[in-house]
Amino acid sequence: MSKTSRIPGFYKLSIDERLKKVAEFAGLTEEELSILRKVGNLDLELADRMIENV
């Protein structure tokens, strides 16, 4: 079976669950995952409420 980036219901997961899925898929370390949680000036909770299509 080939590896795919499609994760059904990804948008329904909590931010923490999404990060864990991405980390598992990409083989990220805890340190790398920690960096993802802190990147940018946009708060993750705010970003989670933004819409994709306008």
MOUR-V94558 format. One record per backbone hydrogen bond with DSSP energy under -0.5 kcal/mol. CO is the residue of the C=O (numbers start at 0). NH is the residue of the N-H. E is the energy in kcal/mol with one decimal. If there is no record, write none. Layout:
co->[CO	CO]
nh->[NH	NH]
e->[E	E]
This chain:
co->[6	8	8	9	13	14	15	16	17	18	19	20	21	22	22	28	29	30	31	32	33	34	34	35	40	42	43	44	45	46]
nh->[9	11	12	12	17	18	19	20	21	22	23	24	25	26	27	32	33	34	35	36	37	37	38	38	42	46	47	48	48	49]
e->[-1.9	-1.6	-0.6	-1.3	-2.5	-2.5	-2.1	-2.2	-2.5	-2.6	-2.5	-2.5	-2.7	-1.3	-2.0	-2.4	-2.2	-1.7	-1.8	-1.6	-0.7	-1.0	-0.7	-0.6	-0.6	-2.5	-2.0	-0.7	-1.0	-1.2]
